[in-house]
Amino acid sequence: MLAAMPQPPSAASRDEPVIRDRGDACPGALRLHAADDGFLARVRIPGGLLSAPQAAALALAADRFGDRQLELTSRGNVQLRGLAEGCGGGLAELLDGAGLLPAPAHERVRNIVATPLADPRLARALDALLCADARVTALSGRFLFAVDDGRGDVAALDPDVTLLGPDAGGRTLLRLGAARDAVEVRVEDAPRAALMAAHRFLDAVADAGTRAWRVAELPAAERALEAEEFGRWLAAAGIAARYVADAPRPYAPPPAPGVHGDSLCVLVPLGRLTTAQWRTLPGELRVTPWRSIVVTGAPVVDPGLVTDPDSAWRSVTACTGKPGCVKSLADVRADARAVVEEARGPLPVHWSGCERRCGHPRGTEWVDALAVGDGYRLSVHGREVPHEPSDLAAGLAAVRNAYPSESEAAVKK
């Protein structure tokens, strides 16, 4: 029996607007974050797209300035950890030389996730518009764009602006936040329409006076972000838009480790790999929001990386934990590794060192393993799984008993 408990924190309901009294302190490649294991840099990788020289530059940066490891985030970005104080200038010069800082004033707002097995041109076009637009620098580092080819994989990740398609007729849906409705535009107009959606969001934030960071944090009465009103605004700006009252919500799971046509999806256990492992993946890389990397061809992959679609590592994610995070109550990565096989089941297990639950899965039900000092508290969808906190194996078995059958991940409504 699952006992009721408070829901884990996530994006706020639009019925409960968030009022913030400070700016967004989200780290970037230029704004380093002081962590317990040294400074941290987060390099935005729009659409997850990395050329071979850019991938080589990230490995060089980790070797020269950091702990010789690369960390993949739940938004398909790359973090460098263990950075020494005072390395910012050298790091920025290296990244800029590789084209990873084409617009320093914009580097924290280039948050674009894209279907990793799809044509990348739409994501690239959107990134180019963002980097050329002065106003979007006011967006928080948490505002998220998704470019989904229509299958519904990245559309399930709680984006603020989603481009879905194009369909056979060359039309793309644009959805604002988690709304059921959307507007339909021509694919060639889609990047500009997404940019204008960001402008409308900033208008709505100014009108509401809440300093919201995400669409979900705006008051429910905020009309600027209603799709029908937004469609009229697009039309007035010269972009033909059709209102769709009940837009389709396709869903597809993330690409499994293994071969997909002429591509190979490589899963990185717990999202962290050494620079030596990174260098076994030659050519252009596509970093996914599910802590995997898509490469073309058949490289010789380090045995510590996963290409088996049946691997238990598909069910396990974790925050940084100790010793990297001062707030963590446990070395969650070591604990997750110790019971990775026991965690195998119909739902992914996310290990969190504190109540913030950084990096938890989006767009799916998941098992919440929360460190509580003397072990872990396990819950699913806000309902606690009774067990002894120190007996993880029994607790994970209780989860499997409560959810005995395999099922597709449930897209958040």
ZATI-902738 format. One record per residue (C-alpha): x, y, z; residue in one letter. Coordinates in Angstrom, 1 decimal, padded with zeros to 4 digits, always signed. Each point is the difference from the previous one (the first is absolute). Example, Ala and Ser with C-alpha at 12.3 -4.5 7.8 and 13.67 -1.06 7.14 Angstrom:
% ZATI-902738
+--------+--------+--------+--------+
:      X :      Y :      Z : residu :
+--------+--------+--------+--------+
: +012.3 : -004.5 : +007.8 :      a :
: +001.4 : +003.4 : -000.7 :      s :
+--------+--------+--------+--------+
% end
This chain:
% ZATI-902738
+--------+--------+--------+--------+
:      X :      Y :      Z : residu :
+--------+--------+--------+--------+
: +000.0 : +000.0 : +000.0 :      m :
: +001.3 : +003.4 : -000.9 :      l :
: -000.4 : +002.7 : +002.6 :      a :
: -000.9 : +003.6 : -001.0 :      a :
: +002.8 : +002.6 : +000.3 :      m :
: +000.7 : +003.4 : -001.4 :      p :
: +000.7 : +000.2 : -003.7 :      q :
: +003.7 : +000.6 : -000.9 :      p :
: +000.6 : +003.6 : -001.2 :      p :
: -000.3 : +000.6 : -003.7 :      s :
: -001.3 : +002.7 : -002.3 :      a :
: -002.7 : +002.0 : +001.8 :      a :
: -003.7 : -000.2 : -001.0 :      s :
: -001.2 : +003.1 : -001.8 :      r :
: -002.6 : +000.3 : +002.7 :      d :
: +002.8 : +000.7 : +002.5 :      e :
: +002.2 : +002.7 : -001.5 :      p :
: +003.5 : +000.2 : +001.3 :      v :
: +001.2 : +003.4 : +001.2 :      i :
: +003.7 : +000.3 : +000.0 :      r :
: +002.1 : +002.6 : +001.8 :      d :
: +003.3 : -000.7 : -001.7 :      r :
: +001.5 : -000.7 : -003.4 :      g :
: +000.9 : -003.4 : -001.4 :      d :
: +003.4 : -001.2 : +001.2 :      a :
: +000.1 : -003.0 : -002.4 :      c :
: +003.7 : -000.7 : -000.9 :      p :
: +001.4 : +000.4 : -003.5 :      g :
: +003.4 : -000.2 : -001.7 :      a :
: +000.8 : +003.5 : +001.1 :      l :
: -001.9 : +000.1 : +003.3 :      r :
: +001.7 : -002.8 : +002.0 :      l :
: -001.6 : -001.6 : +002.9 :      h :
: +001.9 : -000.7 : +003.2 :      a :
: -000.6 : -003.7 : +000.8 :      a :
: +001.5 : -002.2 : +002.8 :      d :
: +002.4 : -001.6 : -002.5 :      d :
: +001.1 : +003.3 : -001.6 :      g :
: -001.6 : +002.3 : -002.4 :      f :
: -002.5 : -001.2 : -002.6 :      l :
: -000.7 : +001.2 : -003.5 :      a :
: -003.1 : -000.9 : -002.0 :      r :
: +000.5 : +000.2 : -003.8 :      v :
: -003.2 : +000.3 : -001.9 :      r :
: -000.1 : -002.3 : -003.0 :      i :
: -003.1 : +001.2 : -002.1 :      p :
: -001.8 : -003.1 : -001.4 :      g :
: +002.9 : -002.1 : +001.5 :      g :
: +002.0 : +000.6 : -003.2 :      l :
: +003.8 : -000.1 : +000.3 :      l :
: +002.4 : -000.1 : -002.9 :      s :
: +003.1 : -002.1 : +000.4 :      a :
: +002.3 : +003.0 : +000.7 :      p :
: -002.6 : +001.3 : +002.6 :      q :
: -000.1 : -003.4 : +001.7 :      a :
: +003.8 : -000.1 : +000.1 :      a :
: +000.1 : +003.5 : +001.5 :      a :
: -002.3 : -001.1 : +002.8 :      l :
: +002.3 : -002.9 : +000.9 :      a :
: +003.0 : +002.3 : -000.1 :      l :
: -001.7 : +002.4 : +002.3 :      a :
: -000.8 : -002.8 : +002.5 :      a :
: +003.6 : -001.2 : -000.1 :      d :
: +001.6 : +003.5 : +000.2 :      r :
: -002.3 : +001.7 : +002.6 :      f :
: -002.2 : -002.7 : +001.6 :      g :
: -000.1 : -003.6 : +001.3 :      d :
: +000.4 : -001.7 : -003.3 :      r :
: -003.7 : -000.9 : -000.2 :      q :
: -003.0 : +001.2 : -001.9 :      l :
: -003.5 : +000.0 : +001.5 :      e :
: -003.1 : -000.2 : -002.1 :      l :
: -003.1 : +001.9 : +001.2 :      t :
: -003.8 : -000.8 : -000.3 :      s :
: -000.1 : +002.8 : -002.6 :      r :
: +002.7 : -001.4 : -002.3 :      g :
: +002.6 : +002.4 : +001.2 :      n :
: +003.6 : -000.7 : +001.2 :      v :
: +001.4 : +000.9 : +003.4 :      q :
: +003.7 : +000.3 : +000.9 :      l :
: +000.7 : -000.6 : +003.7 :      r :
: +002.9 : +000.4 : +002.4 :      g :
: +001.1 : +003.3 : -001.7 :      l :
: +002.6 : +002.1 : +001.8 :      a :
: -000.7 : +003.5 : +001.1 :      e :
: +001.2 : +002.5 : -002.5 :      g :
: -000.3 : -002.2 : -003.0 :      c :
: -002.9 : +001.8 : -001.5 :      g :
: +001.9 : +002.1 : -002.5 :      g :
: +002.0 : -002.9 : -001.4 :      g :
: -003.2 : -002.2 : -000.2 :      l :
: -001.9 : +002.7 : -001.8 :      a :
: +002.8 : +000.5 : -002.5 :      e :
: +000.1 : -003.8 : -000.8 :      l :
: -003.8 : -000.3 : -000.3 :      l :
: -000.2 : +003.1 : -002.1 :      d :
: +002.7 : -001.2 : -002.4 :      g :
: -002.1 : -003.2 : -000.6 :      a :
: -003.2 : +001.9 : -000.7 :      g :
: -001.6 : -001.0 : +003.2 :      l :
: -000.5 : +003.7 : +001.1 :      l :
: -001.2 : +001.7 : -003.2 :      p :
: -001.9 : +002.5 : +002.0 :      a :
: +001.3 : +000.4 : +003.6 :      p :
: -003.0 : +002.2 : +001.1 :      a :
: -002.3 : -002.8 : -001.1 :      h :
: +001.8 : -003.1 : +001.2 :      e :
: -002.3 : -000.8 : +002.9 :      r :
: -003.2 : +000.3 : -002.0 :      v :
: +000.9 : -002.4 : -002.9 :      r :
: -002.1 : -002.8 : +001.7 :      n :
: -001.2 : -002.0 : -003.0 :      i :
: -000.8 : -003.8 : +000.2 :      v :
: -000.6 : -001.7 : -003.3 :      a :
: -000.9 : -003.5 : -001.2 :      t :
: +003.4 : -001.6 : -000.2 :      p :
: -000.8 : -002.3 : -003.0 :      l :
: -001.5 : +002.8 : -002.1 :      a :
: +001.2 : +002.7 : -002.5 :      d :
: +001.8 : +002.7 : +002.1 :      p :
: -000.7 : +002.9 : -002.3 :      r :
: -003.0 : +001.4 : +001.9 :      l :
: +001.9 : +000.0 : +003.3 :      a :
: +002.9 : +001.7 : -001.6 :      r :
: -002.2 : +002.7 : -001.5 :      a :
: -001.7 : +000.7 : +003.3 :      l :
: +003.4 : +000.2 : +001.7 :      d :
: +001.2 : +002.5 : -002.6 :      a :
: -003.0 : +002.2 : +000.6 :      l :
: +000.4 : -000.1 : +003.8 :      l :
: +003.7 : +001.0 : -000.2 :      c :
: -000.9 : +002.9 : -002.3 :      a :
: -002.8 : +001.4 : +002.2 :      d :
: +000.9 : +002.4 : +002.8 :      a :
: -003.3 : -000.3 : +001.9 :      r :
: +000.2 : -003.7 : +000.8 :      v :
: +003.0 : +000.6 : +002.2 :      t :
: -002.6 : +000.8 : +002.7 :      a :
: -001.2 : -003.6 : +000.0 :      l :
: +001.0 : -002.1 : +002.9 :      s :
: +002.5 : -002.8 : -000.5 :      g :
: -002.8 : -002.5 : +000.7 :      r :
: -002.4 : +001.1 : -002.9 :      f :
: -000.1 : -003.0 : -002.3 :      l :
: -000.7 : -000.3 : -003.8 :      f :
: -000.7 : -003.5 : -001.5 :      a :
: +000.3 : -000.8 : -003.7 :      v :
: -001.9 : -003.3 : -000.4 :      d :
: -000.2 : -001.7 : -003.4 :      d :
: -003.6 : -001.2 : +000.8 :      g :
: +000.7 : -003.2 : +001.8 :      r :
: -000.4 : +001.6 : +003.4 :      g :
: +003.3 : -000.8 : +001.8 :      d :
: +001.3 : +003.4 : +001.0 :      v :
: -003.5 : +001.5 : +000.0 :      a :
: -000.5 : -002.0 : +003.2 :      a :
: +002.8 : +001.9 : +001.9 :      l :
: -002.1 : +002.9 : +001.4 :      d :
: +001.2 : +002.5 : -002.6 :      p :
: -001.2 : +003.6 : +000.1 :      d :
: -000.2 : +000.3 : -003.8 :      v :
: -000.4 : -003.2 : -002.1 :      t :
: +000.3 : -000.3 : -003.8 :      l :
: -001.7 : -003.3 : -001.1 :      l :
: +000.4 : -001.2 : -003.5 :      g :
: +000.0 : +000.8 : -002.9 :      p :
: -002.9 : -002.2 : -001.3 :      d :
: -000.2 : -001.2 : -003.6 :      a :
: -001.4 : +003.4 : -001.0 :      g :
: +003.0 : +001.9 : +001.4 :      g :
: -001.9 : +001.3 : +003.0 :      r :
: +001.4 : +000.2 : +003.5 :      t :
: -002.0 : +000.3 : +003.3 :      l :
: +001.2 : +002.5 : +002.6 :      l :
: -001.1 : -000.7 : +003.6 :      r :
: +000.5 : +002.3 : +002.9 :      l :
: +000.8 : -001.8 : +003.2 :      g :
: -002.3 : -002.9 : +000.8 :      a :
: -003.1 : +001.4 : -001.7 :      a :
: -002.3 : -002.3 : -001.9 :      r :
: -000.4 : +002.4 : -002.9 :      d :
: +002.6 : +001.3 : -002.4 :      a :
: +000.5 : +002.0 : -003.1 :      v :
: +001.0 : -001.4 : -003.4 :      e :
: +002.6 : +001.8 : -002.1 :      v :
: +002.0 : -000.8 : -003.1 :      r :
: +003.3 : -001.8 : +000.7 :      v :
: +002.0 : +002.9 : -001.4 :      e :
: -001.7 : +002.4 : +002.4 :      d :
: +000.4 : -002.3 : +003.0 :      a :
: +003.3 : +001.3 : +001.4 :      p :
: -001.1 : +003.6 : -000.2 :      r :
: -003.4 : -000.9 : +001.6 :      a :
: +001.9 : -001.7 : +002.9 :      a :
: +002.1 : +003.1 : +000.5 :      l :
: -003.1 : +002.2 : +000.1 :      m :
: -001.5 : -002.4 : +002.6 :      a :
: +003.0 : +000.8 : +002.2 :      a :
: -000.7 : +003.7 : -000.5 :      h :
: -003.6 : -000.5 : +001.0 :      r :
: +001.1 : -001.9 : +003.0 :      f :
: +002.2 : +002.9 : +001.1 :      l :
: -003.0 : +002.4 : -000.6 :      d :
: -002.1 : -002.2 : +002.2 :      a :
: +002.6 : -000.1 : +002.7 :      v :
: +000.3 : +003.8 : +000.0 :      a :
: -003.8 : +000.4 : +000.2 :      d :
: -000.4 : -002.5 : +002.8 :      a :
: +002.9 : +001.4 : +002.0 :      g :
: +000.9 : -003.5 : +001.3 :      t :
: +003.5 : -000.4 : -001.5 :      r :
: -001.0 : -003.4 : -001.2 :      a :
: +002.7 : -002.2 : -001.6 :      w :
: -002.3 : -002.6 : -001.7 :      r :
: -003.4 : +000.2 : -001.8 :      v :
: -001.5 : -002.3 : +002.7 :      a :
: +000.8 : +002.7 : +002.6 :      e :
: -002.2 : +002.6 : -001.6 :      l :
: -003.5 : +000.8 : +001.4 :      p :
: -002.8 : -001.9 : -001.6 :      a :
: -001.7 : +003.2 : -001.1 :      a :
: +003.0 : +001.1 : -002.1 :      e :
: -001.5 : +000.3 : -003.5 :      r :
: +003.2 : +000.8 : -001.8 :      a :
: +001.0 : -003.6 : +000.1 :      l :
: -003.4 : -001.4 : -001.1 :      e :
: +000.4 : -001.7 : -003.4 :      a :
: -003.0 : +001.6 : -001.7 :      e :
: +001.1 : +003.5 : +001.0 :      e :
: +003.6 : -000.9 : -000.9 :      f :
: -001.2 : -001.2 : -003.5 :      g :
: -001.6 : +003.4 : -000.6 :      r :
: +003.2 : +001.7 : +001.0 :      w :
: +002.0 : -002.1 : -002.4 :      l :
: -002.4 : +000.8 : -002.8 :      a :
: +000.3 : +003.7 : +000.7 :      a :
: +003.8 : -000.4 : -000.3 :      a :
: -000.3 : -001.7 : -003.4 :      g :
: +000.2 : -003.6 : +001.1 :      i :
: -003.0 : -002.1 : -001.2 :      a :
: -001.2 : -001.9 : +003.0 :      a :
: -003.0 : -002.3 : +000.5 :      r :
: -001.4 : -000.6 : +003.5 :      y :
: -000.3 : -003.7 : +000.9 :      v :
: -002.3 : -000.5 : +003.0 :      a :
: +001.0 : -003.6 : +000.9 :      d :
: +003.4 : -000.5 : -001.4 :      a :
: +001.5 : -003.6 : -000.2 :      p :
: +002.3 : -001.1 : +002.7 :      r :
: +002.1 : -002.8 : -001.4 :      p :
: +002.4 : -001.9 : +002.2 :      y :
: +003.1 : -002.0 : -000.7 :      a :
: +002.5 : -001.4 : +002.5 :      p :
: +003.7 : +001.1 : -000.2 :      p :
: +002.1 : -001.9 : -002.5 :      p :
: +001.3 : -003.2 : +001.6 :      a :
: +003.7 : -000.8 : +000.1 :      p :
: +001.0 : -001.7 : -003.2 :      g :
: -000.2 : +000.3 : -003.7 :      v :
: -002.5 : +002.3 : -001.7 :      h :
: +000.4 : -000.1 : -003.7 :      g :
: +003.5 : +001.4 : -000.7 :      d :
: +000.2 : +001.5 : +003.5 :      s :
: +001.1 : -001.5 : +003.4 :      l :
: -001.5 : +001.1 : +003.3 :      c :
: +002.4 : -000.3 : +002.9 :      v :
: -001.4 : +000.3 : +003.5 :      l :
: +002.3 : +001.6 : +002.6 :      v :
: -000.6 : -001.6 : +003.4 :      p :
: -001.1 : +002.8 : +002.5 :      l :
: +000.9 : +002.6 : -002.7 :      g :
: +003.8 : +000.2 : +000.8 :      r :
: +002.9 : -001.2 : -002.2 :      l :
: +003.7 : +000.5 : -000.1 :      t :
: +001.7 : +002.0 : -002.8 :      t :
: +001.6 : -003.3 : -001.1 :      a :
: -003.5 : -001.6 : -000.4 :      q :
: -001.3 : +003.2 : -001.8 :      w :
: +002.8 : -000.3 : -002.5 :      r :
: -001.1 : -003.5 : -001.0 :      t :
: -003.0 : +001.7 : -001.6 :      l :
: +001.4 : +001.6 : -003.2 :      p :
: -001.6 : +002.4 : -002.4 :      g :
: -003.1 : +002.1 : +000.5 :      e :
: -001.9 : -000.7 : +003.3 :      l :
: -003.5 : +000.6 : +001.0 :      r :
: -000.4 : +000.2 : +003.8 :      v :
: -003.5 : -001.0 : +001.1 :      t :
: -002.1 : +001.2 : +003.0 :      p :
: +000.0 : -003.6 : +001.2 :      w :
: +003.8 : -000.1 : +000.7 :      r :
: +000.9 : -001.8 : -003.1 :      s :
: +001.9 : +000.9 : -003.2 :      i :
: -000.9 : -000.8 : -003.6 :      v :
: +002.9 : -000.6 : -002.4 :      v :
: +000.1 : -000.9 : -003.6 :      t :
: +001.7 : -003.2 : -001.1 :      g :
: +001.3 : -002.8 : +002.2 :      a :
: +002.7 : +001.3 : +002.3 :      p :
: +001.9 : -002.2 : +002.4 :      v :
: -001.8 : +001.0 : +003.3 :      v :
: +001.6 : -000.1 : +003.4 :      d :
: -001.4 : -003.0 : +002.0 :      p :
: -001.0 : +002.3 : +002.7 :      g :
: -002.6 : +001.6 : -002.3 :      l :
: -003.3 : -001.8 : -000.9 :      v :
: -001.2 : -001.1 : -003.4 :      t :
: -002.2 : -002.9 : +001.2 :      d :
: -003.7 : +000.9 : -000.2 :      p :
: -000.7 : -002.4 : +002.9 :      d :
: +002.5 : +001.5 : +002.4 :      s :
: -001.2 : +000.7 : +003.5 :      a :
: +001.6 : +003.4 : -000.3 :      w :
: -002.9 : +001.2 : -002.1 :      r :
: -002.0 : +000.1 : +003.3 :      s :
: +002.4 : +002.1 : +002.1 :      v :
: +000.8 : +003.7 : +000.3 :      t :
: +001.4 : +002.0 : +002.8 :      a :
: +000.9 : +003.5 : +001.1 :      c :
: +003.6 : +001.0 : +000.8 :      t :
: -000.1 : -001.0 : +003.7 :      g :
: +003.0 : -000.1 : +002.2 :      k :
: +002.8 : +001.0 : -000.2 :      p :
: -000.9 : +002.5 : -002.8 :      g :
: -003.1 : +001.6 : +001.7 :      c :
: +000.1 : +001.5 : +003.5 :      v :
: -003.8 : -000.4 : +000.4 :      k :
: +000.1 : -003.8 : -000.7 :      s :
: -000.5 : -002.4 : +002.9 :      l :
: +001.5 : -003.0 : -001.9 :      a :
: +002.3 : -001.1 : -002.7 :      d :
: -003.0 : -000.9 : -002.2 :      v :
: +002.1 : -001.1 : -003.0 :      r :
: +001.8 : -002.6 : +002.0 :      a :
: -003.2 : -001.2 : +001.6 :      d :
: -001.7 : -000.2 : -003.4 :      a :
: +002.8 : -002.0 : -001.5 :      r :
: -000.2 : -002.5 : +002.9 :      a :
: -003.6 : -000.9 : -000.7 :      v :
: -000.3 : +000.7 : -003.8 :      v :
: -001.3 : -003.5 : -000.7 :      e :
: -002.6 : +000.2 : +002.8 :      e :
: -001.2 : +003.3 : -001.5 :      a :
: -000.9 : -001.6 : -003.3 :      r :
: -003.8 : +000.3 : -000.5 :      g :
: -002.8 : +001.6 : -001.9 :      p :
: +000.8 : +003.5 : +001.5 :      l :
: +003.3 : +001.8 : +000.0 :      p :
: +001.6 : +000.7 : +003.4 :      v :
: +001.4 : +003.4 : +000.7 :      h :
: +002.4 : +000.4 : +003.0 :      w :
: -000.1 : +003.3 : +001.8 :      s :
: +002.3 : +001.2 : +002.7 :      g :
: -002.4 : +002.7 : +001.2 :      c :
: -003.5 : +001.4 : -000.4 :      e :
: +000.9 : +002.0 : -003.1 :      r :
: +000.1 : -003.3 : -002.1 :      r :
: +002.2 : +001.6 : -002.6 :      c :
: -000.1 : -001.7 : -003.5 :      g :
: -003.0 : -002.2 : +000.6 :      h :
: -001.7 : -001.6 : -003.0 :      p :
: -002.6 : +002.1 : -001.9 :      r :
: -003.0 : -001.2 : -001.8 :      g :
: -000.3 : -003.3 : +001.8 :      t :
: -000.9 : -001.6 : +003.2 :      e :
: +003.1 : -000.9 : +002.0 :      w :
: +001.1 : -001.5 : +003.3 :      v :
: +001.3 : +002.8 : +002.3 :      d :
: +002.9 : -001.3 : +002.2 :      a :
: +000.7 : +002.9 : +002.4 :      l :
: +002.9 : -000.1 : +002.5 :      a :
: -001.3 : +000.6 : +003.5 :      v :
: +003.2 : -000.5 : +002.1 :      g :
: -000.5 : -003.6 : +001.1 :      d :
: -000.7 : -001.3 : -003.5 :      g :
: -002.6 : +000.9 : -002.6 :      y :
: -003.7 : +000.7 : -000.2 :      r :
: -001.6 : -001.5 : -003.1 :      l :
: -003.2 : +001.4 : -001.6 :      s :
: -001.8 : -000.2 : -003.3 :      v :
: -002.1 : +002.9 : -001.3 :      h :
: -000.1 : +001.5 : +003.5 :      g :
: -001.0 : -003.2 : +001.8 :      r :
: +002.6 : -001.5 : +002.4 :      e :
: +001.0 : -003.6 : -000.3 :      v :
: +000.2 : -001.4 : +003.6 :      p :
: +003.4 : -001.6 : +000.8 :      h :
: +003.0 : +000.3 : +002.3 :      e :
: +002.1 : +003.0 : -001.3 :      p :
: +003.2 : -002.0 : +000.3 :      s :
: -001.4 : -003.1 : -001.9 :      d :
: +000.0 : +001.2 : -003.6 :      l :
: -000.3 : -003.4 : -001.6 :      a :
: -003.3 : -000.6 : +001.9 :      a :
: -001.3 : +003.4 : -000.8 :      g :
: +000.7 : -000.4 : -003.7 :      l :
: -001.6 : -003.4 : +000.0 :      a :
: -003.1 : +001.7 : +001.5 :      a :
: +000.0 : +002.4 : -002.9 :      v :
: +000.1 : -002.8 : -002.5 :      r :
: -002.9 : -001.7 : +001.8 :      n :
: -002.1 : +003.2 : -000.1 :      a :
: +000.8 : +000.5 : -003.7 :      y :
: +000.3 : -003.6 : -001.3 :      p :
: -000.6 : +000.5 : -003.7 :      s :
: +002.0 : +001.9 : -002.6 :      e :
: -001.7 : +003.1 : -001.3 :      s :
: +000.8 : +003.0 : -002.2 :      e :
: +001.1 : +003.0 : +002.0 :      a :
: -003.0 : +002.2 : +000.8 :      a :
: +000.3 : +003.5 : -001.6 :      v :
: -000.7 : +002.7 : +002.6 :      k :
: -003.3 : +001.7 : -000.6 :      k :
+--------+--------+--------+--------+
% end
